[in-house]
């Protein structure tokens, strides 16, 4: 859900893009600054150099002893089996195929949850719309500073990100800062792109040889560097030694605190921000002094593959529905990394503990956004979502990379549970419900799926599929009603991606929570994927494959009819045949939809550049609040 990303083009296309971009930059003269050494590494050299020493965005996985790993796996498996053991011991419950009521009950629970979520999200949307309509056209709120962080980012994506930062329109935005998590020769191109985009705004590059997180606030070198950043009149790029995303963000936080800025807007180096995003996020904080953070509508621009296209649909539901419902109760559980705002007064209180978070004695790398959000909630502050703040970001385009991303996010979710449990009493009951649902629902789904495949009858499997299709249809209808966008017709297809990828990612994340590696490499390395990333989907796929091809043989076996009972109206064989007919009809309906609308060849399932998303033509402007506002493509 929360919202790490991969490339949005093929490997071959990106290599060509990188090489051409590097040659183009190398021909341009460097803008001088006090601490910038003009040096450009060819992207081909970066690829070969980095490939020889594969690094994660963040720290390399710290060593965890074998006994700790074994103990954690045993503990996790015990947690999974504990509910069954308790039920069996106390109530003599037996695991069996059950009747069709099991699948129907499962579907009803999903439907009830969905209706509650759309109700609260709709109320939240109405509340925000009312506030925006009453807002003065010249409204100005908290001062903001934009902090973007990146590590060996794709040059095209980085340039688009920086262009979007340059286009920000908010009177009280007082700082634009990029912190590069690396200061080696392979990282020089990021600083050069920064100077290219912000050269006319008086940009400078600062290159410390130390980390702010390793120095005390009273350290002389740290004080000098922070002052140099804070008092420079133009945009600043900081290139510091590689130590992970949190360390880079910490440096930015320290500089913004020195400058006295009231709030920080955080984003990633592969994200394109809407020009009015700072104003909308600051407006979300202005609702009440007790609101400590807020996030916005994160969308996907690289929808060129089925994985990324379906992920873009999931993003809409994750933000506009789930976070929207949480926002109504002021308990958004994760301010997404690509787009978020925090009050600096809270950051100053929690940043030292946040940057040094550890789990099982190992320093944490991923999950910086979720942990920072939970620290805000733990301080007693509220967290909001606004659909008026929009950004476009990158998502994995390949299945294994997507599973790896979901594994990392799931690890972060499990790791943050104790913190949420410790502050539930301070917030709405919806926070408790959302946490319990996110914990219980995947386990219910796994039980129902395995139970149906291995032990279920034809009727039970059909009822289970009907329940899933029913809830998927509800989601499709709601999204079409709100957006009018035909691409949400594919919402039910995401269920296959969920079953095949998200489920094993959730299980694998719980079993390997001791591992703090990101699981994916730096963005410039396109072909490397760790072997262990294949373990979970291959194992889960084998389990499903064996069950699917084993169970149908049971349908031809006629179970004895108990005395006093009449034969069933429909046998399992008939049910399976009817289900197959409906399945074929379902597939043909999609095929008809492809041909009828041309949806995949037109606007949706492809990649978009920054210029396409934020064109400067008059047609892409609307008049709002007495002025003009640039509108992103597909804005709803």
N, C-alpha and C positions, 0 to 999 in steps of 0.2 A: 504494500500500500504506500509506502512511503518512498513518495516517491523517490545513484550510481547508474551510470548509463554506458552504452557502447556506441559504436559508430553508426552512421545512417546510410552508408554506401557500401558497395562491395569492396573487397580488399584491393583489387586491381585499380578501381576508380580512385580510391583514396591515395594509393601510392603515387599515381600520376598527379593528383591534385597537390599532394605534399611537395613533390619535386618541383612542379611549376611554380607553386607559391614561394618556395624557398629561393628559387632563382630570381623571381620578381623582387623579393625583399632584399636580396643580396645586392641588386643593382641600385637600390635607393640609398642615398647618404644617410648616415645615422645622425639623429639629433643628439647633441652632446648634453650631458648633465654632470653634476659634480662627482658622482660616484659610479658612473656607468662606463664600463670598458667595452669599446666596440668590438664585438666578436660574434660571428654567426656560424653556427654549425649546420652543415648541409643535412637535410632531413634524412637522406639515405644513410649518412654516417650515424645519425641518431638512432635509426632503426637497427643498424648492425650493432652499435655499441650497447643500446638498451637491451636488445635481444640476448646478448651474451650475459647480461646480469639482470634477469627479470626481476622487477620490483613491483610491489603492489602500491596502489594509491593509499599510502598510509605506511605503517611500520610492517616489517616482516614479522611473520608469526613467531611470537616468543615461545620459548621452550616450556612445555608442560610435561611433568613427569608421567610415566606410563601408568603408575598406580592411580594418579588423579584422573586420567582419562578413563580407565576402567571403572573407577568408582562412580564417575559422573554418568557413564552409560548405564551402569547397573541402577543407579538412582533414578534416571529418567525412565527406564523401562518399568521400574517399580511404580512410578507415578502413573504411567499409562494403565497398568494392570490393577492398581489399587481400587478403583470404583467397582470393577467386576468382582474382586475378592470380597469386598465389603457386602455387596448385594448377595453374593452366593452364600456367604456365611450367615448373614442376618435374615435373609428372606428366601433362601434356597432357590435363587434365580438360576436358570439354566440358559446357556447360549444355544439358541436354536434358530431355525430359519424364520419362525414366526409367521403370522398371517399377513394379509395385505394391509391390515391396520397399521403395522409398523411403518411401512413406506408412506402411507397417507398421513400419519401423525408427523413424520419427518417433514413432509411437504407443507403441512399446516403450520408448523413452527416457523419455517422459512417465510411463509406468506405473512404471518402475523408480524414477524420482525420487520419485513419489508414495508408493510403498511405503516408501522410505527415510525420507521426511518423516513419515509417520504412525507409523512405528516409533519414531523418536526423540521425537516429540511425545508419544506414549503413555508412553514411559519417563519423560519429564519430568513428565507429569501424575501418574504413580504416585509419583514421588519427592516431589513437592509434597504430595500427599495424605498420604503417610506422615509427613512433617514436621509437617503441620497436626494430624494425629491425636495426635501425641506432645506437642504444644504445651500448656503449662500454660494453664488457663482464664483466669488473671490475668496472662498474659504482657504485658510492656511492654518495648519496645526503644528504638531511637534516638528522640531528640526530632525532631519534624517541624514545618515551617511550610508552609502552603498558599499558593501564589502563583497567582492567576488574572490574566490579561491580556485586554484587549479594546479594540476600536475601533468606536465607534458601533454597538454591538450592538443587536439587536432587543430591546425592553424586556421582552417576555414571556420570551424565552430567558434574558436576563440575570437576571431575578428568579428563575426556576427554578434557575439555576446557583447563585446566592447562597443560596437556601434549602437546596440540597444541602450547601453548605459549612457552613451553620449547623447542619445535622443530623449533622455528622461526630462520631463517637464514638471517640476515642482519647485516653487520659489524658495523653500527652506531646505532643499537638499544641499548640504554644505561640503560633501566629500564624496569622491569616487576613488575607490582603492581596489587594486588587484594585488593579492598576495600569491606569489608563485612558490610552490612547495619544492624548491630546488634552485640551486645557484651554480650548477655545473655547466660545462660547454653545451651539453644537450638541451639545456633549458633556456639558452640565450634567445632563441627565436620568439619566445613568449614576450620577453621584454621589448624586443624590436617591434612586434606587432602592436604592442601597447603604445609605443612612441609614434607609430604610423597613424593610429586612430586618434590619439589625443595630443598630437604634436602642436596643433594650433591653440590648444587650451593650456599650454605651459606645463606639459607633463614632465615628470622626472622619475628616475629609477634609483632606489636605495638598495644597497647590497650588503646587509650585515653578515658577519661571519659567525653569528651566534643566534640562539633562539631566545625569544622573550620568556618563554615558559621555564627556561633554565636559570633565569636571573631574577633576583629579588626586585621588587618595584623601586627600591632605593639605589639599585646598581647604577653607576655613573654611565656606562655604555648604553644600557637600556634606556635611561632617561634621555640621553642625547639623541638616540635614534627615534624615540617616540616623539620628542619635541620636533625633530626635523620633519617627520611625517605630518604631525598635527598642524604645523605652522607654514607648510608649503602651500602657496596659493592655488595651485592647480592639481590635477589628478596625480596620484602617486602609485607606482608599482614597486612592491617590495619583493626582492628575490632572496630568500633565506635558505639555509641548509635543509635538505629533505628530511622531514620527520613526521609527515602525516598531515591530514587535513585539519585536525583539531589544533595542532601547533600553529598552522598558518592562520586559522581563524582567531586564535588567541592573540597573535601579533596585531591583527586588525582591530580587535576589541580594545587592546591597550592603547592604540593610537587614537581611536575615536573617543575613549574616555578622557584622554589628555586634552583633546580639542573641545570637550564639553558638549558634545552632540547628545541630544535627548533620546534618540532611537537609532537602531542600526537595521538596515535592510540587507539580508544575506542572500546570496545566490551562488550558483556554480558557473564555471567557465564555459559550459556548453549550453547555457540557457539564454533565451532572448526575452527581455522584459518589455512589457507594454509601457509606452511613454508615461502613462499616468499611474503606474503601479505604486510609486512612493506616496502619492497623494491619497490613494484609496486605502493603503495599509495604515497610513497615519490616521486617516479618518476612522478606521476600525478601532484603533487604540483610543481615540478621543471619546468614544461612547461612555467610558467610565475610567477613573484613575485606577481601578482595581484590575483592569485588563492589562496583562503584562506582555502578551504576544499575540500575533495573528498570522494567518497564512492566506493564500489566495488560490485561484483556479489554475492548476498546473496542467498543461496540455502537451501533446506530443507532435513534433514536426517531422520525424522520420518514420512515416507510416508506409514504407515501401515493401515490407514483408508481412506475411500473415501474423507473425508473432507481434511485431510492433503495431500493426493495425488494430489487432484485437486488444492489445495493451492500452491503446489510446482510448478505446471504449471503456475499458475498466477504470482508467484514470478519471473519466467524467463521473462515473458512479461513486468512486472513492472520495472525490472532493465535493461534488455538488450534492450528493446524498448523505454519505456517511459522515464526512466532516461537517456538512451543513446541519445535520441532526445534532451532532455533538456541539456545534457552535450555538445552537438555540439554548443549550444548557451551559454554555461557556466552558466546556471541558474538552476541546479538541486535543486528542492525545498525541498528535505529532505535527509540528510545524515543519512542513516539507523543506528539505535542504535547498531545492532550486528557488524557493520563494518563501520568505518569512520576514517578520519584523519583531524586534524585541526592544523593550525599554532598557536603556543603558544602565539605569539605576539598579535593575535586577541583575544584569550581566556582571556588574562590578561585584555583586555579592556571591555569585555562583561560579564565575569563570575559573577560579583556581582549582576548585574541586572537580569541575567539569572536565578540564583538560587532562587531569591525572586520574580519571576513572579507571578502575581495574576490576577484573573478574577472575577469581581463582588465582590471584597473585599475578595476573598478566595484564599489562596496560591495554586498554580498549582503543580500538581504532575506528571501526565503523559504528553507526548508530549515534553519531554526534547530534543529529537533529532531534531524534526522539528523546535522548537523555536530557538535552537542554530544555526541551518542552516540559518534561517531567519535573525538572528542577524548578521551573516557573510555577507549575501547579503545586509543588511541595511548599513553595513559599507562600501559598494561599492566593495567588493571582489567578485570573481567568484567562482563557485562550479562545480566540475567535477565528472564524473563517468568513471571508467576503468574496463573492463571485465577481465583484467589479475589478479586483486585482488579478491580472492575467499574465501568464508567462508561457512560453513554449520551451520544452526541454527535450533531451535525447533519451531513448530507451533502447534496450538490447534488441537486435534484429534477428538473432539466432536463438533457437530453442534452449540450448545448453547455457548460453550466456544469460538468458532470462531466468532459468531455473537457479543459476548461481546468484543472481540478484535477489530473487525471492528468498533463497536460503539465508543470505546476509540480513535481509530485512526481518526475517522470522527470528533469527538469533537475537537481533536487537530487541524485538518484541518480548521474547522470553526473558531476556536479561533485565528488562525494565519492570517486570511484574512486581518485584518487592517494593520498588519506589511507589508505584501506583497504589499498591495495597496500603502503604503507609500514609497516604494523603486522601484516601477516598472519603473519610469522614468530613473533610473540609469542602467537599463539592457535591454536586447534584447526584442523585441516585442513578442517573443515566450513565455516569462514568463507571459505576459498579456493574451495571447491566452490560454495557458495551464490552468491558473486559471479560466478563464471564462468557458472553456470547462468542467472542473471538477465541476463547479457550475451548469451549465445549463444542461449537459447531463443527470445526474440522474433524474432531474425534467422532462425532455422531455420523458425519458423512463417510468417514473411513469405515466405520462399523457397518453402516447400511450397504455400502458399495461391496465390501468383501463378503458380507453375509449373503447379499443377493446373488453375487457371481458364483460363489462356491456352494451355498446351501439353499438358495432361494428357488422357488418355483417360477414357472412362466408368468403366472398372474402377479406374483410379488414383484418380479423384475419390471413388468409393464406398469404397475402402479407407481413404482419408484421413478421410472422414466417420465411418466405423466406428471408426477409431482414436480420434478426438475423443470420440465418444459413449461408447466403452468407458471412457476415463479419467474422463469426467464421471459415468458410472454408479458407478465406484469411489468417487468423492468423495461422491456422494449416499448410497451405502450406509454409508460410514463415519460421515457426519454423522448419519444416522438412527440408527445403532447407538449413538453416544455421547449424543445429545441426545433421541432419540425424537420430534423435532419434524418434523411433516410438511411444513413450509415448505421444507425442503431438497430436496424433490422438484423444485423449480425450479432446482436448481443448474446443470443443463445449459443452461438458457436464458441464463444469464450469459455463456456462450460467444459468443452473438451480440453482446452488449454489448462484450465483449472484442475481438472481431474488428473491429467497426465504429468503436469509440471509442478503445480503449487502444492499438491498433497505430499509428494515425496520430498519436496523442499522443506515443508513444515516438519516432517518426521526427522529428516537428516539434520536440520538445524537444532532440534532439541537434543539429539544424540551427540552432536559435536559442538556444543556451545562453548567448550573450552578453547576452540580454535578461533583466533582473532584476526585471521587473514581475510582480505577482501575477496579472495577467490578469483578475481580478474586482474589482469595486468594493466600497465599503463596504456593509454589509449593509442599510442603510436605503434603498439604491437598488436596486430590484428589476428594472427593465426594461433596464438598460444592460449590454450585452455588447459588447466590442470586436470590430470586424469581423474582425480577424486570427484570432480564435478559431474562425472558421468555415472558414478556409483549409484546414487539415489534414483535417478530416472530409469536407468537400466533395470535395477532390482524391482522397482515398482511396476515397470512395464512388463517384466517377466511374470510377476504375480497376477496381473490382470490378464495377460495373454493365456496363461495356463488355465485360469478359472473360466474364461470365456469359452474356450474350446473344449473344456472338460464337462462343464455343467449341462450343455444341451443334450448330452447322451442320456441324462436322467429323465428328460421330459417324455421319452418314449416308454419309460417304465410306468406301468399303471399301478398306482398304490391301491391296496385293498380298501374297499368301501366298508366303513364300520356298519355294524348291524343297526338297522333302524334309520339309516341315512340314505337319501336318494342320490343317484349319480350326479355329478356336477354338470351344470348346463354347458360349460365350456371347459374343455381339457386344456392342459398347458400347451399341447401341440397347437391347438387352434389359436390360443392367445399369442403364441410366438409368431404364427403366420400372419395374424392380423397386425401385430406390431411391426413385422417386416414390411408389410404393405404401406403402413403409415410412414415408416422410415424412408422408403423409396419415394413416396409422395413428398416428404419433407425435403429430400435432396433435390428433387425436380423443381420444387417451388423456389429454392435458392437459385438454381440454374436459370429459371424464368426471370427471376429478379435481376440477375446479372445482365441478361440480354436486354431486358426491358428498360433498365435505367442506365446501363453502361457505367455503373457506379465505380467500378474498379479501374476503368480506363480514363475516368475524368479527373476528379478532384481529390479523392480520398486516399486510396491506397498507393501513395507515392511519397517521395521525400520533398520537403519544402526548405528553401533557403531563407535567410533573414529578409532579403529584399522582397521575396514573394509574400511573406507573412505581413510585412510592414512596408508596403509600397507607398510612394509619396504622391500618387495621383489624387486629384480632387475627389474622385469617386470613392476613395477609401476614407473620407472624412465625414463625420456627422456633426450636426450642430447640437450642442448640449450645454446647458447652464450658461448661455450667453456667449459661448466660444465654440471652438472646433475641437473635435477629438478624433485622433487616428484610431481606426477600428481594425483589429486583427481579422484575418480570414477565418471564416466559420465561427465568428463570435456569436454567442447565444446569450 
